[in-house]
Structure formats: structure tokens, C-alpha cells
Amino acid sequence: MDKSLLVFIAVGIGFFYMVTNYVGKIQHEDDSFQNSAYQQEHKYDQYYAEDTIGQAIIDASYADPEILLDIWDKSPLKPEFLELFPDFDTMKSFVRHRVRGEALINRLLVKINEIEDKFFSGKMNAEQAKRALENIR
């Protein structure tokens, strides 16, 4: 393969990377350049914050009750929460310490308790319980 072709491809990839990063920064900083996909992806960012020790938290204290579970589903905390399975006590503690807003906390704890009861009674196996925790509704 010709060296000039490889250089051309490398420059093209570098240019593409630079343009996409630049456009992403512009969308983040300027509302007029945000497209609908960007807005949909960052719809619930206002509910995510850091606490005083630097841990990510969800603050849904003033959120509409209809969107509480949507906030949870899109949350960056959800994968961290799912890693705690099957330690249900630690999962409940995680929700109590990393989620703000009584309505969301209560909904999550009720669902966790339901899944825990079904899991330990044998009505659900581990895979079904993890899938149920992923799709809390």
C-alpha cells in the first residue's frame, strides 16, 4: 500500500475526530445548535449531581412523578446499582444514600423489596431478578 494513501487516511480520520468533538462541544455550550438527538440524550441531566464527597447522585426532589422512573432508567448510577446484585441490603442502602427525593426512593425500595421476596422465595431465578432490576417499572 502506498504511504501517501495511509497518510491521507490518517489525516482524514484526525479531521473527522476533530470535527465531531468540536460539534459536540458546541452543542453542549450553545442551545441554538442542539439537535433533537442531543436534547433527548441529555433530557434528565438536570437531575444528576455530585454530593459533598464527589459521588454521583440523583436529585429528583422536585421532579414530576410521571418521569421519576425515566430519570432512574437514564441515570449513570443504574449500572453501578446493578453491579451490587444479589446483595439486596447494599442495593437498598445505595438507593437511600445516592438518591434524593422521597417519591423516587420509595418507588425504588418497593420494587427492590418485591424482587427480593420473589428471588428468595424461588419464584425468580437470578437472571430473572437481574432483568427485573434492570427494567424497574
N, CA, C and O of each residue as an XYZ file, in Angstrom:
548
protein
N       0.843     -1.173      0.000
C       0.000      0.000      0.000
C       0.891      1.240      0.000
O       1.945      1.245      0.636
N       0.492      2.247     -0.680
C       1.260      3.476     -0.835
C       1.236      4.284      0.468
O       0.198      4.388      1.122
N       2.398      4.860      0.839
C       2.495      5.648      2.074
C       1.603      6.885      2.031
O       1.029      7.273      3.049
N       1.485      7.498      0.870
C       0.664      8.702      0.784
C      -0.814      8.397      1.037
O      -1.536      9.239      1.572
N      -1.269      7.192      0.655
C      -2.648      6.791      0.931
C      -2.863      6.622      2.427
O      -3.895      7.033      2.958
N      -1.895      6.019      3.110
C      -2.001      5.849      4.566
C      -2.007      7.200      5.274
O      -2.772      7.408      6.216
N      -1.157      8.114      4.821
C      -1.124      9.450      5.414
C      -2.462     10.151      5.170
O      -2.994     10.794      6.074
N      -3.003     10.036      3.969
C      -4.292     10.643      3.642
C      -5.395     10.090      4.538
O      -6.232     10.847      5.029
N      -5.401      8.782      4.752
C      -6.412      8.155      5.615
C      -6.244      8.634      7.052
O      -7.235      8.939      7.716
N      -5.005      8.705      7.547
C      -4.756      9.163      8.915
C      -5.204     10.611      9.103
O      -5.820     10.944     10.115
N      -4.898     11.470      8.136
C      -5.316     12.868      8.216
C      -6.843     12.958      8.183
O      -7.434     13.753      8.914
N      -7.475     12.151      7.342
C      -8.936     12.146      7.265
C      -9.572     11.725      8.571
O     -10.545     12.337      9.012
N      -9.040     10.689      9.195
C      -9.570     10.229     10.492
C      -9.368     11.306     11.551
O     -10.270     11.572     12.345
N      -8.203     11.921     11.568
C      -7.934     13.002     12.525
C      -8.883     14.173     12.337
O      -9.388     14.728     13.313
N      -9.130     14.554     11.082
C     -10.055     15.646     10.782
C     -11.471     15.300     11.235
O     -12.155     16.128     11.836
N     -11.904     14.083     10.947
C     -13.240     13.633     11.350
C     -13.382     13.662     12.868
O     -14.401     14.124     13.380
N     -12.386     13.183     13.587
C     -12.403     13.181     15.048
C     -12.481     14.606     15.589
O     -13.248     14.883     16.511
N     -11.689     15.506     15.016
C     -11.665     16.889     15.473
C     -13.021     17.562     15.231
O     -13.526     18.272     16.100
N     -13.593     17.343     14.078
C     -14.877     17.973     13.760
C     -15.982     17.449     14.667
O     -16.785     18.239     15.163
N     -16.046     16.146     14.897
C     -17.117     15.608     15.742
C     -16.968     16.074     17.186
O     -17.970     16.362     17.840
N     -15.745     16.154     17.696
C     -15.562     16.667     19.056
C     -15.932     18.139     19.143
O     -16.548     18.569     20.119
N     -15.566     18.904     18.143
C     -15.878     20.327     18.122
C     -17.384     20.544     18.077
O     -17.907     21.391     18.801
N     -18.078     19.802     17.250
C     -19.528     19.924     17.148
C     -20.185     19.511     18.467
O     -21.145     20.147     18.902
N     -19.679     18.452     19.108
C     -20.223     18.024     20.394
C     -20.074     19.100     21.456
O     -20.987     19.313     22.255
N     -18.927     19.785     21.474
C     -18.717     20.866     22.445
C     -19.636     22.049     22.154
O     -20.166     22.670     23.075
N     -19.823     22.358     20.879
C     -20.717     23.458     20.510
C     -22.143     23.130     20.955
O     -22.832     23.993     21.498
N     -22.588     21.905     20.733
C     -23.945     21.530     21.129
C     -24.123     21.643     22.632
O     -25.182     22.058     23.102
N     -23.106     21.281     23.385
C     -23.195     21.335     24.833
C     -23.265     22.779     25.329
O     -23.973     23.074     26.292
N     -22.532     23.676     24.671
C     -22.420     25.044     25.159
C     -23.492     25.989     24.615
O     -23.820     26.979     25.269
N     -24.038     25.708     23.448
C     -24.952     26.663     22.815
C     -26.284     25.983     22.499
O     -26.341     25.041     21.710
N     -27.340     26.469     23.121
C     -28.668     25.874     22.952
C     -29.164     25.913     21.508
O     -29.895     25.018     21.084
N     -28.781     26.921     20.762
C     -29.297     27.038     19.399
C     -28.744     25.970     18.459
O     -29.330     25.718     17.406
N     -27.626     25.338     18.818
C     -27.038     24.306     17.971
C     -27.395     22.883     18.418
O     -26.936     21.912     17.817
N     -28.194     22.762     19.448
C     -28.548     21.439     19.958
C     -29.642     20.836     19.089
O     -30.703     21.430     18.903
N     -29.369     19.650     18.562
C     -30.398     18.969     17.775
C     -31.263     18.120     18.694
O     -30.984     18.011     19.888
N     -32.298     17.526     18.149
C     -33.245     16.782     18.983
C     -32.606     15.544     19.609
O     -32.973     15.164     20.721
N     -31.663     14.913     18.921
C     -30.995     13.738     19.494
C     -30.173     14.131     20.713
O     -30.169     13.419     21.718
N     -29.485     15.249     20.631
C     -28.704     15.734     21.769
C     -29.626     16.065     22.939
O     -29.343     15.706     24.082
N     -30.728     16.750     22.647
C     -31.663     17.123     23.703
C     -32.298     15.899     24.354
O     -32.504     15.880     25.568
N     -32.607     14.886     23.565
C     -33.200     13.665     24.104
C     -32.197     12.931     24.991
O     -32.560     12.398     26.040
N     -30.947     12.906     24.568
C     -29.908     12.211     25.328
C     -29.624     12.895     26.661
O     -29.309     12.229     27.647
N     -29.735     14.211     26.694
C     -29.402     14.977     27.897
C     -30.638     15.566     28.575
O     -30.552     16.576     29.274
N     -31.757     14.943     28.367
C     -33.039     15.434     28.876
C     -33.077     15.487     30.408
O     -33.677     16.396     30.980
N     -32.452     14.536     31.058
C     -32.547     14.427     32.512
C     -31.259     14.829     33.227
O     -31.103     14.538     34.413
N     -30.350     15.479     32.545
C     -29.080     15.867     33.158
C     -29.253     16.797     34.353
O     -28.408     16.822     35.248
N     -30.327     17.549     34.372
C     -30.546     18.479     35.482
C     -30.763     17.759     36.812
O     -30.632     18.366     37.875
N     -31.091     16.484     36.757
C     -31.357     15.728     37.976
C     -30.129     14.982     38.495
O     -30.200     14.338     39.542
N     -29.011     15.057     37.786
C     -27.798     14.368     38.202
C     -26.812     15.389     38.747
O     -26.617     16.456     38.165
N     -26.198     15.049     39.867
C     -25.270     15.975     40.514
C     -24.221     15.165     41.274
O     -24.177     13.939     41.184
N     -23.388     15.868     42.016
C     -22.416     15.231     42.897
C     -22.693     15.685     44.315
O     -23.073     16.831     44.553
N     -22.497     14.768     45.257
C     -22.671     15.155     46.648
C     -21.364     15.751     47.165
O     -20.430     15.975     46.394
N     -21.301     16.005     48.458
C     -20.150     16.697     49.030
C     -18.861     15.880     48.994
O     -17.773     16.446     49.094
N     -18.964     14.575     48.855
C     -17.750     13.747     48.794
C     -17.420     13.316     47.371
O     -16.545     12.475     47.160
N     -18.115     13.887     46.397
C     -17.785     13.643     45.000
C     -18.463     12.457     44.354
O     -18.110     12.089     43.233
N     -19.420     11.849     45.018
C     -20.150     10.738     44.429
C     -21.310     11.266     43.592
O     -21.948     12.258     43.945
N     -21.570     10.588     42.482
C     -22.709     10.952     41.644
C     -24.000     10.602     42.384
O     -24.106      9.547     43.008
N     -24.970     11.498     42.303
C     -26.268     11.277     42.942
C     -27.371     11.677     41.973
O     -27.130     12.356     40.975
N     -28.570     11.247     42.284
C     -29.761     11.690     41.581
C     -30.545     12.553     42.551
O     -30.836     12.133     43.671
N     -30.887     13.757     42.122
C     -31.707     14.629     42.946
C     -33.033     14.861     42.227
O     -33.156     15.765     41.401
N     -34.009     14.041     42.551
C     -35.331     14.121     41.924
C     -36.357     14.682     42.894
O     -37.540     14.349     42.822
N     -35.906     15.524     43.791
C     -36.791     16.081     44.816
C     -37.955     16.852     44.229
O     -39.070     16.788     44.747
N     -37.707     17.583     43.148
C     -38.742     18.440     42.576
C     -39.183     17.972     41.198
O     -39.764     18.746     40.437
N     -38.916     16.728     40.874
C     -39.283     16.187     39.559
C     -40.759     15.790     39.538
O     -41.347     15.471     40.571
N     -41.330     15.817     38.360
C     -42.708     15.358     38.191
C     -42.780     13.860     38.480
O     -41.890     13.114     38.073
N     -43.815     13.412     39.171
C     -43.931     11.986     39.489
C     -43.970     11.076     38.258
O     -43.590      9.908     38.340
N     -44.424     11.604     37.126
C     -44.531     10.784     35.916
C     -43.167     10.412     35.334
O     -43.035      9.389     34.662
N     -42.157     11.237     35.592
C     -40.856     10.985     34.970
C     -39.820     10.396     35.922
O     -38.661     10.230     35.542
N     -40.210     10.085     37.129
C     -39.240      9.590     38.114
C     -38.503      8.338     37.634
O     -37.279      8.253     37.737
N     -39.250      7.377     37.113
C     -38.597      6.139     36.675
C     -37.799      6.336     35.386
O     -36.844      5.601     35.134
N     -38.179      7.315     34.574
C     -37.374      7.645     33.397
C     -36.028      8.232     33.820
O     -34.992      7.928     33.229
N     -36.059      9.069     34.842
C     -34.812      9.629     35.381
C     -33.913      8.494     35.857
O     -32.711      8.499     35.590
N     -34.484      7.532     36.554
C     -33.711      6.396     37.044
C     -33.164      5.550     35.897
O     -32.005      5.137     35.927
N     -33.993      5.293     34.891
C     -33.563      4.451     33.773
C     -32.398      5.049     33.002
O     -31.526      4.312     32.543
N     -32.362      6.353     32.850
C     -31.296      7.022     32.097
C     -30.108      7.399     32.979
O     -29.124      7.960     32.497
N     -30.200      7.096     34.248
C     -29.205      7.528     35.215
C     -27.842      6.846     35.028
O     -27.779      5.661     34.700
N     -26.766      7.591     35.237
C     -25.441      6.965     35.244
C     -25.220      6.097     36.490
O     -24.244      5.350     36.553
N     -26.107      6.188     37.468
C     -25.994      5.369     38.678
C     -26.529      3.953     38.482
O     -26.145      3.040     39.213
N     -27.388      3.768     37.527
C     -28.050      2.477     37.347
C     -27.070      1.320     37.121
O     -27.229      0.275     37.752
N     -26.066      1.459     36.249
C     -25.105      0.344     36.093
C     -24.351      0.023     37.385
O     -24.087     -1.141     37.690
N     -24.010      1.065     38.131
C     -23.331      0.861     39.412
C     -24.246      0.122     40.393
O     -23.792     -0.739     41.147
N     -25.509      0.460     40.376
C     -26.514     -0.191     41.216
C     -26.646     -1.670     40.852
O     -26.706     -2.527     41.734
N     -26.692     -1.966     39.553
C     -26.875     -3.357     39.103
C     -25.680     -4.248     39.436
O     -25.828     -5.463     39.563
N     -24.505     -3.653     39.577
C     -23.320     -4.435     39.955
C     -23.430     -4.985     41.373
O     -22.732     -5.938     41.718
N     -24.280     -4.410     42.182
C     -24.436     -4.836     43.576
C     -25.271     -6.101     43.724
O     -25.307     -6.693     44.803
N     -25.946     -6.526     42.653
C     -26.783     -7.725     42.701
C     -25.920     -8.924     43.036
O     -24.830     -9.038     42.477
N     -26.333     -9.816     43.904
C     -27.593    -10.065     44.593
C     -27.626     -9.579     46.048
O     -28.418    -10.082     46.845
N     -26.784     -8.618     46.396
C     -26.771     -8.086     47.763
C     -27.856     -7.013     47.894
O     -27.598     -5.825     47.700
N     -29.056     -7.449     48.223
C     -30.203     -6.551     48.247
C     -30.093     -5.493     49.343
O     -30.575     -4.374     49.162
N     -29.475     -5.819     50.465
C     -29.312     -4.823     51.527
C     -28.410     -3.678     51.065
O     -28.691     -2.511     51.340
N     -27.344     -4.011     50.372
C     -26.452     -2.979     49.847
C     -27.150     -2.169     48.761
O     -26.922     -0.966     48.640
N     -27.998     -2.823     47.971
C     -28.751     -2.110     46.938
C     -29.698     -1.090     47.577
O     -29.813      0.039     47.100
N     -30.367     -1.488     48.649
C     -31.272     -0.569     49.337
C     -30.497      0.590     49.958
O     -30.939      1.737     49.908
N     -29.354      0.290     50.537
C     -28.509      1.331     51.115
C     -28.019      2.287     50.032
O     -27.966      3.499     50.242
N     -27.663      1.739     48.879
C     -27.242      2.558     47.735
C     -28.329      3.546     47.365
O     -28.049      4.728     47.163
N     -29.565      3.079     47.274
C     -30.688      3.948     46.910
C     -30.902      5.011     47.986
O     -31.129      6.177     47.663
N     -30.834      4.629     49.242
C     -31.066      5.597     50.321
C     -29.992      6.692     50.358
O     -30.285      7.846     50.672
N     -28.745      6.319     50.033
C     -27.653      7.281     50.144
C     -27.362      8.063     48.870
O     -26.798      9.155     48.940
N     -27.729      7.538     47.718
C     -27.330      8.177     46.462
C     -28.498      8.763     45.671
O     -28.298      9.320     44.592
N     -29.710      8.642     46.198
C     -30.891      9.185     45.516
C     -31.562     10.168     46.469
O     -31.758      9.877     47.649
N     -31.908     11.330     45.938
C     -32.647     12.346     46.704
C     -34.058     12.421     46.119
O     -34.257     12.286     44.912
N     -35.013     12.636     46.992
C     -36.407     12.706     46.562
C     -37.165     11.490     47.066
O     -36.976     10.375     46.580
N     -38.018     11.722     48.041
C     -38.730     10.624     48.706
C     -39.568      9.778     47.758
O     -39.639      8.559     47.910
N     -40.198     10.414     46.789
C     -41.070      9.659     45.879
C     -40.273      8.615     45.093
O     -40.704      7.468     44.973
N     -39.123      9.002     44.561
C     -38.300      8.059     43.803
C     -37.702      6.995     44.718
O     -37.684      5.816     44.365
N     -37.222      7.394     45.868
C     -36.649      6.432     46.815
C     -37.688      5.384     47.189
O     -37.398      4.188     47.174
N     -38.894      5.825     47.525
C     -39.942      4.883     47.920
C     -40.307      3.933     46.786
O     -40.482      2.736     47.015
N     -40.425      4.449     45.572
C     -40.750      3.579     44.430
C     -39.664      2.530     44.214
O     -39.961      1.353     44.005
N     -38.412      2.958     44.267
C     -37.310      2.012     44.052
C     -37.252      0.964     45.156
O     -37.064     -0.221     44.879
N     -37.412      1.395     46.407
C     -37.344      0.448     47.521
C     -38.484     -0.561     47.478
O     -38.282     -1.734     47.792
N     -39.672     -0.124     47.094
C     -40.808     -1.047     46.966
C     -40.505     -2.105     45.909
O     -40.743     -3.293     46.127
N     -39.977     -1.668     44.760
C     -39.661     -2.614     43.683
C     -38.541     -3.560     44.093
O     -38.599     -4.754     43.800
N     -37.527     -3.037     44.766
C     -36.425     -3.892     45.220
C     -36.936     -4.930     46.201
O     -36.550     -6.096     46.125
N     -37.798     -4.522     47.119
C     -38.363     -5.474     48.086
C     -39.193     -6.551     47.394
O     -39.112     -7.725     47.756
N     -39.991     -6.157     46.397
C     -40.789     -7.146     45.655
C     -39.896     -8.161     44.956
O     -40.140     -9.366     45.023
N     -38.878     -7.675     44.297
C     -37.966     -8.572     43.573
C     -37.193     -9.447     44.550
O     -36.983    -10.631     44.284
N     -36.768     -8.884     45.672
C     -36.057     -9.663     46.687
C     -36.934    -10.794     47.220
O     -36.471    -11.926     47.357
N     -38.189    -10.495     47.518
C     -39.110    -11.522     48.019
C     -39.295    -12.644     46.999
O     -39.262    -13.822     47.354
N     -39.487    -12.281     45.747
C     -39.662    -13.296     44.698
C     -38.391    -14.109     44.489
O     -38.456    -15.316     44.253
N     -37.236    -13.456     44.574
C     -35.961    -14.134     44.363
C     -35.698    -15.155     45.467
O     -35.334    -16.297     45.182
N     -35.877    -14.754     46.715
C     -35.585    -15.655     47.821
C     -36.676    -16.694     48.064
O     -36.431    -17.698     48.732
N     -37.870    -16.468     47.533
C     -38.915    -17.479     47.656
C     -38.827    -18.507     46.535
O     -39.530    -19.518     46.564
N     -37.974    -18.260     45.552
C     -37.804    -19.206     44.460
C     -38.713    -18.954     43.275
O     -38.710    -19.735     42.324
N     -39.485    -17.889     43.307
C     -40.373    -17.579     42.176
C     -39.592    -16.975     41.003
O     -40.087    -16.939     39.877
N     -38.371    -16.505     41.273
C     -37.499    -15.907     40.255
C     -36.108    -16.485     40.411
O     -35.619    -16.670     41.525
N     -35.476    -16.769     39.284
C     -34.064    -17.158     39.367
C     -33.213    -15.893     39.273
O     -33.750    -14.793     39.136
N     -31.898    -16.040     39.346
C     -31.003    -14.885     39.375
C     -31.113    -14.050     38.101
O     -31.107    -12.821     38.155
N     -31.214    -14.723     36.961
C     -31.305    -13.997     35.690
C     -32.596    -13.184     35.611
O     -32.583    -12.033     35.177
N     -33.694    -13.778     36.027
C     -34.971    -13.057     36.005
C     -34.957    -11.878     36.979
O     -35.486    -10.810     36.674
N     -34.357    -12.073     38.138
C     -34.289    -10.990     39.133
C     -33.437     -9.845     38.617
O     -33.803     -8.681     38.784
N     -32.313    -10.152     37.996
C     -31.456     -9.089     37.462
C     -32.168     -8.349     36.319
O     -32.078     -7.125     36.220
N     -32.862     -9.081     35.472
C     -33.621     -8.459     34.390
C     -34.737     -7.562     34.960
O     -35.000     -6.483     34.429
N     -35.378     -8.008     36.027
C     -36.430     -7.204     36.655
C     -35.841     -5.930     37.266
O     -36.468     -4.872     37.214
N     -34.642     -6.025     37.842
C     -33.993     -4.837     38.395
C     -33.563     -3.863     37.299
O     -33.573     -2.649     37.503
N     -33.192     -4.392     36.152
C     -32.814     -3.526     35.029
C     -34.023     -2.764     34.484
O     -33.894     -1.636     34.008
N     -35.190     -3.388     34.559
C     -36.415     -2.814     33.989
C     -37.422     -2.457     35.062
O     -38.587     -2.845     34.972
N     -37.002     -1.745     36.047
C     -37.919     -1.350     37.123
C     -38.977     -0.408     36.544
O     -38.652      0.673     36.053
N     -40.213     -0.817     36.604
C     -41.343     -0.004     36.134
C     -42.497     -0.207     37.059
O     -43.560      0.381     36.858
